[in-house]
């Protein structure tokens, strides 16, 4: 049935004509100078194709790409899947001293933050450990490469922004510093959280008479400098007088972030470290790693994340790129374990990277569901990419598979509800689609998209996919076209 529906949609696609679009949608596109060839749209009601416009066109999908990542993860990893963080050591404890190295092993734990770290370190103190004689080794080797962010150029002009954080297997606190800024008269005071060992913050911002509500207009990209073993975060730009605001910034290297936070938390608990915090060495070659003798380690403390459906919900509702990329990399590095929730995949003899293995998992899932993968290009699984591509037909087929999935309730619950929550909370408030449409959104410069489910006037579910790739979608024009389509579907069926 799935294949027959998709074939029907593809047969219905002819040459590009605005006439195959609902009249109000075509009119809005024309008034906004969005050409018909820039749109790919499918609307299905059961076995009936209501709209089919360029369904096979490979397009930039934006964050609707997250649907491939999250539905595949729910089906392949299962609803009890959890990431995990562990503290391990092979050393003995003698008179309160751990006689060797402590290993912090990252396991794609999406909930790993400073509170979790504090509790894990407290577990060491509860076991009588007050000093670590060796080093603390951060093991990010679950992912290949272990530092996916290393050497990557900024995606856009906002590298410090939350949505640009690139995860690794031991990412903590999403690598974000919370900065509270308070100006009184001609003085600006700053507070940075969490507290870190030998990390401070200062401002080079000029105070202005601008309105407090427009403070972001004066913000410029922050950076940091090193002075010996100290790190100083520096804010740039301008800030209004008599104004209080807070923001989150991704500015520190992720190893600096974890190491400095770990040292601060361990010191608060009265612990000491003889060595340093360093990253685990990458094996010279897979053959060397396989032949190296295994070192027995015992588990000293652990944390497991929330179950996958909760992570998927946060991913799709808020269109969280970092969570989506973490799930994507988990598909390429972990598999479901009935007892533990997750366990590492066995080594790949081909030496494939984790993103390559994740792509293989998604394409295998598509094949299982008879969904043609031609035209699909995967990069990081989040849609925050200029290279990722998908066709409206592929997204429609995925949504059909979602309705038949064992984990359909979890998948549907992850989608933003029109006029209610997530990225759809402010849209379609005056439409019959309000609270009756569940839609994943996507937007980048020059593109906008939606993909999900809309109930029509007879409460019949419809699958709706619409992608616009054109510069004229800016300034709300593209969103108006997509909202008009959803409204038309919600009113149809009378």
C-alpha positions as CSV (number, residue, x, y, z in Angstrom):
1,X,0.0,0.0,0.0
2,X,2.8,2.4,0.9
3,X,4.4,1.9,-2.5
4,X,1.1,2.2,-4.4
5,X,0.4,5.5,-2.6
6,X,3.8,6.9,-3.5
7,X,3.5,5.7,-7.1
8,X,0.1,7.4,-7.3
9,X,1.6,10.7,-6.1
10,X,4.5,10.4,-8.6
11,X,2.1,9.6,-11.5
12,X,0.1,12.7,-10.6
13,X,3.2,14.9,-11.0
14,X,3.4,16.4,-14.4
15,X,5.3,19.4,-15.8
16,X,5.5,22.5,-13.6
17,X,2.3,24.5,-13.7
18,X,0.9,26.8,-11.0
19,X,-2.6,25.4,-11.8
20,X,-1.9,22.2,-10.0
21,X,-1.7,24.1,-6.7
22,X,-4.6,25.3,-4.7
23,X,-5.7,28.7,-6.0
24,X,-4.9,30.8,-2.8
25,X,-1.5,29.1,-2.6
26,X,-0.7,29.8,-6.2
27,X,-1.9,33.4,-5.8
28,X,0.4,34.1,-2.8
29,X,3.4,32.5,-4.6
30,X,2.8,34.8,-7.6
31,X,2.4,37.9,-5.5
32,X,5.6,37.1,-3.6
33,X,7.5,36.3,-6.9
34,X,8.2,32.7,-5.8
35,X,8.3,30.8,-9.1
36,X,6.4,27.5,-9.4
37,X,9.6,25.5,-10.1
38,X,10.9,26.6,-6.6
39,X,8.1,24.6,-4.9
40,X,7.7,20.9,-4.1
41,X,4.4,20.0,-2.6
42,X,2.4,16.8,-1.8
43,X,-0.9,16.5,0.0
44,X,-2.4,13.0,0.5
45,X,-5.7,12.0,2.1
46,X,-5.7,8.2,2.4
47,X,-5.4,6.8,-1.1
48,X,-6.3,10.2,-2.7
49,X,-3.7,12.6,-4.0
50,X,-5.0,16.1,-3.4
51,X,-1.9,18.0,-4.5
52,X,1.2,16.9,-6.3
53,X,3.6,19.5,-7.5
54,X,7.2,18.6,-8.3
55,X,7.1,15.7,-5.8
56,X,10.4,14.1,-7.1
57,X,12.4,17.3,-7.1
58,X,15.5,17.0,-4.8
59,X,15.4,20.0,-2.6
60,X,17.0,21.6,0.4
61,X,14.7,20.5,3.2
62,X,16.0,22.4,6.2
63,X,15.0,20.9,9.5
64,X,12.3,18.6,8.0
65,X,15.4,16.4,7.5
66,X,15.1,15.7,11.3
67,X,12.2,13.4,10.5
68,X,14.5,10.9,8.7
69,X,16.8,10.9,11.7
70,X,14.2,10.7,14.5
71,X,11.8,8.2,13.0
72,X,14.7,5.9,12.0
73,X,16.1,6.2,15.5
74,X,12.8,5.3,17.1
75,X,12.5,2.2,14.9
76,X,16.1,1.1,14.9
77,X,17.2,2.0,18.5
78,X,13.8,1.6,20.2
79,X,11.9,3.6,22.8
80,X,14.0,2.5,25.8
81,X,17.3,3.6,24.2
82,X,19.4,5.9,26.4
83,X,22.7,7.6,26.0
84,X,25.1,7.2,29.0
85,X,28.2,8.7,30.7
86,X,30.5,6.7,32.8
87,X,33.4,7.2,35.2
88,X,35.7,4.2,35.1
89,X,39.2,3.2,36.4
90,X,41.5,0.2,36.4
91,X,43.4,1.6,39.4
92,X,43.0,0.6,43.1
93,X,41.9,3.0,45.8
94,X,44.4,3.1,48.7
95,X,43.7,5.4,51.7
96,X,41.4,7.6,49.7
97,X,43.7,7.9,46.7
98,X,42.8,6.5,43.3
99,X,46.2,5.1,42.3
100,X,45.9,5.8,38.6
101,X,43.8,7.4,35.9
102,X,40.1,8.1,36.0
103,X,38.3,7.7,32.6
104,X,35.3,9.8,31.8
105,X,33.7,7.8,28.9
106,X,31.2,9.7,26.8
107,X,28.2,7.8,25.4
108,X,26.1,10.3,23.5
109,X,24.3,11.3,26.7
110,X,22.0,14.2,25.7
111,X,21.3,15.1,29.3
112,X,24.9,15.4,30.5
113,X,25.3,18.7,32.3
114,X,27.1,20.3,35.3
115,X,24.5,18.9,37.8
116,X,25.0,15.4,36.4
117,X,28.7,15.8,36.6
118,X,28.5,17.0,40.2
119,X,26.5,14.0,41.2
120,X,28.9,11.6,39.4
121,X,31.9,13.1,41.2
122,X,30.0,13.0,44.5
123,X,29.6,9.3,43.9
124,X,33.4,9.1,43.9
125,X,33.6,10.9,47.2
126,X,31.0,8.6,48.6
127,X,33.4,5.7,47.8
128,X,36.1,7.4,49.8
129,X,38.1,8.8,46.9
130,X,39.5,12.2,47.7
131,X,42.5,12.4,45.4
132,X,43.2,11.1,41.9
133,X,46.9,10.2,41.5
134,X,46.9,10.0,37.7
135,X,45.1,11.9,35.0
136,X,41.4,12.3,34.2
137,X,41.0,11.0,30.6
138,X,38.1,12.2,28.5
139,X,37.1,9.3,26.2
140,X,35.1,10.6,23.2
141,X,36.1,7.7,21.0
142,X,32.5,6.4,20.5
143,X,32.3,8.7,17.5
144,X,34.7,8.7,14.5
145,X,36.0,11.3,14.3
146,X,36.0,11.8,18.0
147,X,35.8,15.6,17.6
148,X,33.3,16.2,14.7
149,X,33.7,20.0,15.3
150,X,37.4,20.1,14.8
151,X,38.4,22.1,11.7
152,X,34.8,22.8,10.7
153,X,34.2,26.3,9.3
154,X,31.3,28.2,10.9
155,X,27.9,27.5,9.3
156,X,27.0,31.2,9.4
157,X,27.9,34.5,11.0
158,X,26.7,33.3,14.4
159,X,29.2,30.6,15.5
160,X,28.5,31.3,19.2
161,X,24.7,30.5,18.8
162,X,23.2,27.5,20.4
163,X,21.9,26.0,17.1
164,X,25.5,25.9,15.8
165,X,26.9,23.6,18.6
166,X,28.4,20.4,17.0
167,X,28.1,17.5,19.5
168,X,30.7,14.9,20.5
169,X,30.3,11.8,22.6
170,X,31.1,13.7,25.8
171,X,29.4,17.0,25.2
172,X,28.5,18.6,28.5
173,X,26.0,21.4,29.1
174,X,25.7,21.7,25.3
175,X,29.0,23.6,25.6
176,X,27.0,26.7,26.6
177,X,28.0,29.5,29.0
178,X,25.1,31.5,30.4
179,X,26.1,35.1,30.6
180,X,24.1,37.6,32.7
181,X,24.6,41.2,31.8
182,X,23.4,44.1,34.0
183,X,24.2,47.7,33.3
184,X,23.5,50.5,35.8
185,X,24.4,53.9,34.6
186,X,27.8,53.7,33.0
187,X,28.8,50.4,34.6
188,X,28.3,46.9,33.2
189,X,28.5,43.9,35.5
190,X,28.8,40.3,34.3
191,X,28.1,36.9,35.8
192,X,29.1,33.7,33.9
193,X,27.6,30.3,34.7
194,X,28.6,27.6,35.3
195,X,31.7,28.4,37.3
196,X,34.9,27.0,35.9
197,X,38.4,26.5,37.0
198,X,40.6,29.6,36.0
199,X,38.0,30.9,33.5
200,X,36.8,34.5,33.8
201,X,34.8,36.9,31.6
202,X,35.2,40.6,30.7
203,X,33.5,43.1,28.5
204,X,34.7,45.3,25.7
205,X,31.1,46.4,25.1
206,X,30.3,50.1,24.9
207,X,27.3,51.3,26.8
208,X,24.7,53.1,24.7
209,X,21.4,54.9,25.0
210,X,19.7,52.2,22.9
211,X,16.4,50.6,24.0
212,X,16.9,47.5,26.2
213,X,14.7,45.5,24.1
214,X,17.0,46.0,21.1
215,X,20.1,44.9,22.9
216,X,20.9,42.1,20.4
217,X,21.4,44.7,17.6
218,X,24.7,45.7,19.3
219,X,25.9,42.2,20.0
220,X,29.0,41.0,18.2
221,X,30.7,37.6,18.2
222,X,32.4,36.9,21.5
223,X,35.8,35.2,21.7
224,X,38.3,34.1,24.3
225,X,42.0,34.5,25.0
226,X,44.6,32.5,27.0
227,X,47.0,33.9,29.6
228,X,49.1,31.1,30.8
229,X,46.7,28.5,32.3
230,X,43.9,31.0,32.5
231,X,41.1,31.6,29.9
232,X,39.3,34.9,29.6
233,X,36.0,35.1,27.7
234,X,35.6,38.5,26.0
235,X,32.3,40.1,24.9
236,X,32.2,42.6,22.1
237,X,29.8,45.2,20.6
238,X,27.5,47.4,22.6
239,X,24.9,47.1,25.3
240,X,22.1,49.5,26.5
241,X,22.4,51.5,29.7
242,X,20.1,50.5,32.6
243,X,19.4,47.1,31.1
244,X,19.5,43.5,32.3
245,X,19.6,40.6,29.9
246,X,21.0,37.1,29.8
247,X,22.1,34.9,26.9
248,X,23.8,31.6,26.2
249,X,27.0,31.5,24.2
250,X,29.1,28.6,22.6
251,X,32.6,30.0,22.6
252,X,34.9,27.7,24.5
253,X,36.5,24.6,23.0
254,X,34.6,21.6,24.2
255,X,37.7,20.0,25.9
256,X,38.4,23.3,27.7
257,X,34.7,23.5,28.8
258,X,34.6,20.0,30.2
259,X,38.1,20.1,31.8
260,X,37.6,23.4,33.5
261,X,34.1,22.5,34.7
262,X,35.3,19.1,35.9
263,X,38.2,20.6,37.9
264,X,35.9,23.2,39.5
265,X,33.3,20.6,40.5
266,X,35.9,18.2,41.9
267,X,37.5,21.0,43.9
268,X,34.1,22.1,45.4
269,X,33.7,18.5,46.7
270,X,37.2,18.7,48.3
271,X,38.8,16.5,45.7
272,X,42.3,16.9,44.3
273,X,44.0,15.8,41.1
274,X,47.7,15.1,40.8
275,X,47.7,14.9,37.0
276,X,45.8,16.7,34.3
277,X,42.6,16.5,32.4
278,X,43.4,15.2,28.9
279,X,41.7,13.6,25.9
280,X,42.0,9.9,25.2
281,X,44.5,9.1,22.5
282,X,43.1,7.9,19.2
283,X,44.3,4.4,18.2
284,X,46.9,4.6,15.4
285,X,44.9,2.2,13.3
286,X,41.9,-0.1,13.7
287,X,44.2,-3.1,13.5
288,X,46.4,-1.8,16.3
289,X,43.2,-1.2,18.4
290,X,42.0,-4.7,17.8
291,X,45.3,-6.3,18.8
292,X,45.9,-4.2,21.9
293,X,45.3,-6.0,25.1
294,X,42.0,-5.0,26.8
295,X,42.4,-3.2,30.1
296,X,39.8,-4.2,32.6
297,X,38.1,-1.2,34.2
298,X,35.4,-1.1,36.8
299,X,32.5,1.3,36.8
300,X,32.6,3.9,39.5
301,X,29.7,6.1,38.6
302,X,27.3,6.5,35.7
303,X,24.5,8.6,34.3
304,X,21.9,7.6,31.7
305,X,19.9,10.1,29.7
306,X,16.1,10.2,29.4
307,X,14.6,7.6,27.1
308,X,14.8,8.3,23.3
309,X,11.2,9.3,22.8
310,X,11.7,12.3,25.2
311,X,14.9,13.3,23.4
312,X,13.1,13.0,20.0
313,X,10.3,15.2,21.4
314,X,12.7,17.9,22.4
315,X,14.5,17.5,19.0
316,X,11.4,18.0,16.8
317,X,9.3,20.4,18.9
318,X,12.1,22.9,19.2
319,X,14.0,21.9,16.1
320,X,17.1,21.3,18.1
321,X,20.0,20.8,15.8
322,X,22.5,19.6,18.5
323,X,20.1,16.9,19.7
324,X,19.3,15.8,16.1
325,X,23.0,15.5,15.4
326,X,23.5,13.5,18.6
327,X,20.7,11.1,17.6
328,X,22.2,10.9,14.0
329,X,25.6,10.0,15.4
330,X,24.1,7.5,17.8
331,X,22.6,5.7,14.8
332,X,26.1,5.3,13.5
333,X,27.7,4.3,16.8
334,X,25.2,2.6,19.1
335,X,22.6,-0.1,19.1
336,X,19.8,-1.0,21.4
337,X,20.6,-3.2,24.4
338,X,17.7,-4.7,26.4
339,X,19.4,-4.2,29.8
340,X,21.5,-1.1,29.3
341,X,19.4,0.8,26.8
342,X,22.4,1.2,24.4
343,X,25.7,-0.4,23.6
344,X,28.5,0.4,21.1
345,X,28.2,-1.1,17.6
346,X,30.9,-3.5,16.8
347,X,33.9,-2.1,14.8
348,X,33.4,-1.5,11.1
349,X,36.2,-3.3,9.2
350,X,35.9,-0.7,6.4
351,X,36.8,2.0,8.8
352,X,33.7,4.0,8.0
353,X,33.2,7.2,9.9
354,X,30.2,7.5,12.3
355,X,28.3,9.8,9.9
356,X,28.7,7.3,7.1
357,X,27.4,4.5,9.3
358,X,24.5,6.7,10.3
359,X,23.6,7.3,6.7
360,X,23.8,3.6,6.0
361,X,21.3,3.0,8.9
362,X,18.9,5.5,7.5
363,X,19.1,4.2,3.9
364,X,18.6,0.7,5.1
365,X,15.5,1.8,7.0
366,X,14.2,3.5,3.8
367,X,14.8,0.3,1.8
368,X,12.9,-1.7,4.4
369,X,9.9,0.6,3.8
370,X,10.2,0.6,0.0
371,X,11.1,4.3,-0.1
372,X,13.3,5.3,-3.0
373,X,16.5,6.9,-1.7
374,X,17.5,8.6,-5.0
375,X,17.9,12.3,-4.5
376,X,18.4,12.0,-0.8
377,X,21.7,13.5,0.5
378,X,22.5,13.2,4.2
379,X,25.2,15.3,5.9
380,X,24.5,15.6,9.7
381,X,20.9,14.6,9.9
382,X,19.7,17.9,11.3
383,X,19.0,19.9,8.2
384,X,21.5,22.6,9.3
385,X,23.5,22.0,6.1
386,X,23.7,23.4,2.7
387,X,24.3,20.0,1.1
388,X,21.4,17.9,2.5
389,X,18.7,17.2,0.0
390,X,15.4,15.3,0.0
391,X,12.3,15.1,-2.2
392,X,8.8,15.9,-1.1
393,X,7.8,12.3,-2.2
394,X,10.4,10.8,0.2
395,X,9.1,12.9,3.1
396,X,5.5,12.0,2.3
397,X,6.5,8.3,2.2
398,X,8.3,8.6,5.6
399,X,5.2,10.2,7.1
400,X,3.1,7.3,5.8
401,X,5.5,4.9,7.4
402,X,5.3,6.9,10.6
403,X,1.5,6.3,10.8
404,X,2.2,2.5,10.6
405,X,5.1,2.4,13.0
406,X,4.9,0.6,16.3
407,X,6.2,3.9,17.8
408,X,3.6,6.1,15.9
409,X,2.3,7.7,19.2
410,X,5.9,8.7,20.2
411,X,6.6,10.0,16.7
412,X,3.4,12.1,16.5
413,X,3.9,13.4,20.0
414,X,7.2,14.9,18.9
415,X,5.8,17.1,16.2
416,X,4.9,20.8,16.9
417,X,1.2,21.5,17.2
418,X,-0.1,24.4,15.2
419,X,-0.9,27.5,17.4
420,X,0.1,25.5,20.5
421,X,3.8,24.6,21.0
422,X,7.3,24.2,19.6
423,X,8.1,26.0,16.4
424,X,4.4,26.2,15.4
425,X,3.2,27.9,18.6
426,X,2.7,31.3,16.9
427,X,1.4,30.1,13.6
428,X,-2.2,29.5,12.3
429,X,-3.9,30.8,15.4
430,X,-6.9,32.0,13.4
431,X,-7.1,28.9,11.2
432,X,-9.1,25.7,11.6
433,X,-5.7,24.0,11.6
434,X,-5.0,25.4,15.0
435,X,-4.4,22.4,17.4
436,X,-5.3,20.1,14.5
437,X,-2.0,20.1,12.6
438,X,1.2,18.5,13.7
439,X,4.0,19.8,11.5
440,X,7.8,19.8,11.5
441,X,9.1,23.1,10.2
442,X,12.3,23.9,8.5
443,X,14.0,27.2,7.5
444,X,17.4,28.4,6.2
445,X,18.3,31.5,4.2
446,X,16.5,31.0,0.9
447,X,14.4,28.0,1.9
448,X,11.4,27.1,4.1
449,X,9.4,23.9,4.6
450,X,6.8,22.0,6.5
451,X,6.1,18.3,6.7
452,X,3.5,16.5,8.9
453,X,-0.2,15.8,9.4
454,X,-3.3,18.0,9.1
455,X,-6.9,17.0,9.9
456,X,-9.3,18.2,7.3
457,X,-12.8,19.5,7.9
458,X,-14.1,15.9,8.3
459,X,-11.4,15.0,10.8
460,X,-9.6,12.9,8.2
461,X,-5.8,12.9,8.5
462,X,-3.9,14.3,5.6
463,X,-0.2,14.1,4.9
464,X,1.2,17.5,3.9
465,X,4.7,18.2,2.6
466,X,5.8,21.5,1.2
467,X,9.3,22.9,0.4
468,X,10.1,26.3,-1.1
469,X,13.7,26.9,-2.3
470,X,13.9,30.5,-3.4
471,X,15.3,33.8,-2.1
472,X,11.9,35.4,-2.2
473,X,10.7,33.3,0.8
474,X,12.4,35.8,3.1
475,X,10.6,38.3,5.4
476,X,7.7,35.9,6.0
477,X,6.6,35.5,2.4
478,X,7.4,31.8,2.3
479,X,5.8,31.1,5.7
480,X,2.6,32.8,4.5
481,X,2.5,30.5,1.5
482,X,3.0,27.3,3.7
483,X,0.4,28.5,6.2
484,X,-2.1,29.1,3.4
485,X,-1.6,25.6,2.2
486,X,-2.2,24.1,5.7
487,X,-5.3,26.3,6.1
488,X,-6.6,25.1,2.7
489,X,-6.1,21.4,3.8
490,X,-7.8,22.0,7.1
491,X,-10.8,23.6,5.3
492,X,-11.0,20.9,2.6
493,X,-13.3,17.9,2.7
494,X,-16.6,19.6,2.9
